[in-house]
Amino acid sequence: MERLLPSGSASQPEPQQHQAFSSPVKQPAAAGAGYAQATPLRSPKITELLGCPAAPMSPDKAPAGGAGMGGGLGGLAGGLPSSPTKSPSRKLFRYIAGDAGTPTAGLPTQSPYARGPIGGEDSLAASLASPSRMLRKIPRAPFKVLDAPALADDYYLNLVDWSAQNTLAVGLGTCVYLWSACTSKVTRLVDFGEGGAVCSVSWSQRGSYLSIGTDKGEVQIWDATKCKRIRTLPGHKQRVGCMAWNHHTLATGSRDRAILLRDVRSQEPYVAKLAGHRSEVCGLRWSPDDRELASGGNDNQLFVWHQQAANPVLRFSEHQAAVKAIAWSPHQHGLLVSGGGTADRCIRFWNTTTGQSLQCIDTGSQVCNLSWSKNVNELVSTHGYSQNQIIVWRYPTMQKLATLTGHTMRVLYLAVSPDGQTIVTGAGDETLRFWNVFPGPKAQGSGSDSGMGSMMRTLIR
């Protein structure tokens, strides 16, 4: 197999695209949705996987070790093309099952929730005092299941991300694949071969550029529309397990305990280095107003940094295990939620304006991911040891709206569709499962240009 070296490759043909998900059963068209839909298959068995070596499992406690990117990011306008890659001997992301509803389109341009007080007693009391509502019915089964051979069972990695242009990026071993939710086509973007395993993938906010972190400490930025590598960014000494975009700024976190802020328009590999964690950085999230960065580490710490500040402005030490799961509320300014690993199992809410701890929920199992709905005041969590479940919560009461099961190993990966209604989860069982969990946006979000609305994060200013 021909392999892509980390840098300096000559001009080569673009990667092949593969027509995926062939099935003897004709697939029905999705009504009003921009997603390729699966017809339920007769057999629920996992199809034959690719002959790729599976990544070793790791616990959640291990030794420490854009928009408008003119000028081609750092002056490299032409970019570097990818190396040619051979088609997989067997089809990637083959359909396994599908037995629930289909996602619907609908894309809000702003949050239906006004900026206001965060959580705490006032909002909780108001919620409890409101008339009781019927619980929304959430399908308990995924509407689509895909094979993801060699999807690593590693708590510290972030190998799945869904772009604003409706493309899923998945890191499998040494390869990164792109799966179109509109056409179901699969493209192998890159195979690093001996150049390193993929440890993280992250889309820029408009979904044109994909950053890839490797176990060699490198970060590569790719133009996904042209399948060309734009540049390779050094700086980290060990694997890069998490990344977060903020327009032209890309934050990267590593096992070397550092967070690097990179201005992709600059020729410098990074513009700031944030030091504070005493172990691997495994979670990074920018606030909706792009002014603050939350970071979680294997040192059980949760930090909040002002952009390019040398030291964190807030330090939260209540978690008793690694903090990978981090999410900012798109509905209430300064509301941050975090989740702890196996020894902690808690979801905690924070007011970053006052530094106050608001609420703590013991979930009973390892918290792997958290994400807010941008359409309603709800959030979803995914879990590992010992339940391997997905839970949809109503905030601030933290009433469980649904508990979804099906993964046979811990649910380490989570991404949300551009319209905010569908989630995809990935696990060490080497499957990707698609679920309809959140309702559509409010009526004011509809319109002829609503498709673009889902491509941008809701900002609360």
N, C-alpha and C positions, 0 to 999 in steps of 0.2 A: 504494500500500500504506500502510495506517495504521501509524504507528510509535509505539513507546513512548519517551517522554522520560525522562531519568534520574530525575526526581522531580516531585512535585506533580501527578500525573495524577488526574483525577476518577474517580469510581466507574464502572467499565465491566464488561461481561459477561466471564466467564472465557474463556480461550482454548479454541478448538475442539480436540476430539480426533479423530484420524484413524485409521481402520482401515487398518493397513499390511500389506504383504507378501501381497497377494492373489496367488493362484497357481492355474492351471488344475488342478494336481495336488493332491489332498486330502492334508493334512498329518497324519501319524500322531501319536497322543498319546504323550508322553514317559513312560516307565515310571518311577515313583517320583521324578520331578523336577519342580521348579517353574519350568521354562523352556519357552517356546514353541519348538517344533522345526521345522526346515525340511526339506522334501523336496528331495533333490538335483534341480536343474534340468538340462534337457538341454543347454543352452548355457552355457559358462563365461564368455561375454562380459559385460562390465559393461553394465548397463542404462543407458538414457538418463538423464543427470543433470539436476538442476535448473538453470535458467538463472541461476546465481549466479556472480559473478566470483570466480575463484580467488585466494587470498592469495599474495603473492609469497614465493618461497623465500628462506630466510636461512641462512647458515652458522652454525656454533656459536661463531663469534667475531665480535662486532659492537661498534661503538663504545659506550662507556658513556653514557650519557645523563645440635542439641544437645539436647543432652539437657536436658529439663526447662526450657525457656526460658520460664518464667512471666513474666507481665506483658508479653508481646509484644515482647521484646527492646528494652531501653532505654525502656520505658514506652509504646511505640506498640502498644497491645494490638490495635487494630482492623486495622492493616496497611493497605497500599495495594494495590488490585486491579491486575491486569495490564491492558494495553490489549488490545482485540480484535485478533486477527490473522487474516488470510485464509489459507485452505487453500493449500498449495503447488500449483502448477499440475500438478506431477507428483509421484509418491509418493516420500517420503523413505525412506531406509534400506531400499530394495527388496532382496529376496533376490537374490543372484547365484549362490551355490553352497552345497552342504552335503554332505559325504561322509565324515564320521567319526562316532564314537560320541556318545552323549548324556551330559550331566552328570548325576550322581546326587546326591541330597540326603543330608545327614549333617552334623551341625553340632556340633563339640566345644565344651565349656564351658571347658576349660582346655588348656594346652599339654601334650603328652605328654612334653615334655622338662623335667627339673628344672633349677632354677637351679644353675649350677656354673661351673667355669673356662671361660674363653673360648679357643677356637681354640688356636693355638700348637702347640708340639711335642707336648705330652701328648695332646691330643685327636686330633691328626693321627696320632700313633703308634698310639693305640688303634684308630683307624679302619682303619689299614693292617694291624694285627694281627688284626682280626676276620676270620672266614671269608668267603670271596668269595661274593657273592650274584649271582643272575641279574639282569641289568638289567631294570628295569620297562619294559614296552612302552608307548610314548607314541605316539598317532596322529600321523602326519607331515603330515596335512592338516587344515585347519579344518573343523568340522562346520557352520559357518554363515559366510557372507560377506554383508555389507550395504554398499550404496552410502552414501557420506558426502560428498556434493558440497560443495565449498568448505572441506573440512577442511585447515587451514593447514599448509604445510610449513615450520614455524618451530621450531627446536630449543628455544627458550626458553619456549614456551608449554606449558600443561597443560590440554588441552581435552576430556579424557575421564575420567569417574569413575563408579564403580559403587556404589550405595548399599546399606546394610544391608537395605533393603526391596526389593531386587532391581530397582531402576530405574537405567538408564544415563542419565547426563547428558552431552550432547555439544554443544560449541560449534562452530557452523558460520557463519563470517563474522560477521554482526551478530546472529545468532540463537542461542538455546539451546533444544535439543530434549530431551525426556524420552522414553525408549523403555522400555516395560515388558517385562522378560524373561519375565514370566508370561503376558501376553496379546498381546504384540507390538504394542500400541497406541502410537502416536506422538502426543505433545502438544508443540506449539510454546509454550514457556513465555513467551518474550519475544523481541521484535525491537527492537533498539536503534536501527536505522535510522541516522540521522546522529548519534545519541547516542554512538556508539562501537562498535568491534569487540570481540568477546569474546576475552579472552586467557587466562582460566583458569576452571575450575569445580571445586568441592570440596564434597562432602557432609559434613554433620555426622555424628557417630559413630553416631547412631541412625537417620540417613537421613531425617529430617523436614525439615531445612532445607538449602538449597543456597546457597552463596556464589558470586558471579560477579564476576570481576575484568575490568575493561575497559581499553582503550588510553588512556582519558582519566584514569586514575589512581583511578577510583572502585571501590568494592566494594559490591555490592548483596547483601542477604540475602533469600531468598525462602522462603515456606512452600510447599513443593512439593505438599502434599496439598490445599491450597486454591488453588494457583496465584496467590498474592498476594505482592506485594513488601512486606516488613516494614519495611525501612529502607535508606537509602543512606549509606555511610560514606566521607567524604572523608579526606584525609591524605597520599596519595601525589601526586607531581608528574608522574609518568610511568606507563606501562602497568604493570599488576599481573599478572605472569606465573605466580605460584605462591602457593598458600595451603595451610594445614594447620590442622585443628581439634583442640582439646584441651578437650573438654566445652564450657564457656562461653567459652573463649578461642579466638580465631581469629588465627593469625599470617599476615601477608600480606607478600610480597616483591615488589620493584618494580625497574624499570630505574633509578629514582632512587637505587638502592644501599641503601635503607633497608628494615628489617624493622619492621613495626608490629604490636604485640600489642593486640588489641581484645577487651575484655570485652563481649559482646553484651548483657549485662544493664544495662550502664551507658549513660547518655545521652552520654558523651564518645565522640568518634570513635575514640580509642585511649588505652590506659593506659600504654604504654611504647613507646619507640623504640630499636631496636637498630642501632647504627652500627658498621661494621667492614669491610664489603666495599667494595672500590674500583671495582666495576663491577656490572652488573646481577645481582640475586639471582634465581636460576633454579631452586633446589631447596630445599624445606622439609619436614622430617619430625620429628614428636614421637616421643620414645622410648615404648616400651610402658607404662612406669610414669608417663608424662606429666610427668616432672620435667625432662627435657632436650630442647632443640630443636637439631636439626642443620640447618645451612644451607650451600648451595653457591652459588658465584657464577661469573660470567664472568671474574673475576680469578684463576681456578684455585685458589681457596681453599675449604677445608672447615672450618667452625667448629662448635663445640658450645657452646651457651649454657645456663646454668641459668635456670629460669623467671624472667623479668623482671630478670635480671642486666644491668648496663649494658655489660659487656664479655664476650667469649667466654672460657670457661674452658679451651678447647682450640683450637689452630690447627694445621691440617694443610696443608702446602704442597707435598706430593709430586706432586700431579697437574700435568700440563703443558698442560692445556686446561680449558675450562669444566666445572664440576661440577654437572650437573643430576640425575643418577641417585643417589639416596640411599635407604637402607632400614635399619631396625633389625631385628635378629633377635628374633622372638618366643619363641625357645627358650633363649637365653643372655643373661643380663643384661649390658648394656654393650657388646654386639657390634654394630658399625656397619659397613656396607659402602657404598662409593661408587664411581662410575664417571666417567671423563673423556671429553672430546670427541675430535675427529678427531686432534689432535696428540698425544694421550695414549694412548687406546685401552685403558687399564688398569682392572681392577677391583681395588680395594684394601680390605682388612679392617683394622679398628681396634678396639683395646680402649680404650674411653673411660674405664674406671676407672683405668688406669695411663697412658694416653696413648701406648701402644705400637702401632707398626705391625706387623701380624701376617702378612700375606700379600699378594702382588701377582701378578695374572694378566694377561698381555698378550693381549687378545682379538683383536687384529689389525684392529679396526674401532671406529668411534665408539660409545661406550656411551650410550644414550639413556634407559634406564629399568632399575631393579632392583626386585625384589619377592621377599620370602621366602614360602614356603608356611607356613601356620599349622598344617598337619596333619603334615608331615614336615620333616626338616632339609635342605631343598632350596631353591634360589632360581632365579628366571628373570631373564634379561637380554634387552633388545632393543637392536638395533644399527642404525647408519646406514652412512655411508661406510666400507667399500665393499661390505659383504656383505648389508646389509638383512635380517639373519636374527634369529631368536629362539633362545636357548640355555637349556636346562634343566640346572642343575648340582647335583651332590650335594656338600654341605658336610660336613667340611672338606677332603676330598680334591680338590675341584673337578674331579671326573670329569664329563665331558659325558654326560648321559643322553639328550639329543636335540638336534638342530639342525633348526629348523623354518623353511622358506622358503615364499615365495609372494608376499609384498609386493614390489612393483617399485621402491619408493622407501624411504627410511629410516624405520624403525619408531619414530616419535616418541612414541607414546602407549600407555599400558598401564594396565589396571585389572583387579582380581581380583573374582570373584563372591563373594557372601556365604558360600557353603559352602566356599570356598577351593580348589575343584577346577578351575574354568574361568577362563581369562584372555581378555580382549578386547584386541586391538592395533589401533592406527590408524596410518596412514601418509599421506605426501604423495600416494600414488596414489589417495587419496579413497575408501578402503575401510576397513571395520571387519571384523576376522576373529576368530572365536571358536574357541578351542582347548581341548581337554581335556589338561591337562599334569600335574596333581597328583593323588595318590590321595585317597581319602576319609579321614575321621577314624578314630581308633581306636574300638573297640567301646564304650568307656566314654562316648563322646560321643553315643551314640544314646539315644533316648527320646522321649516324647511332646512334650516342650518343647524338643527339640533345635533346632527352627527358630529360636528366639530366640537360641540360642547362637552361630550364625553371624553374628548382627547386631552382635556386639561384638568388638572386638579382643582377642586373647589377651593377658593381662597377666602378666608375670613379676615377682613382687614378692619 
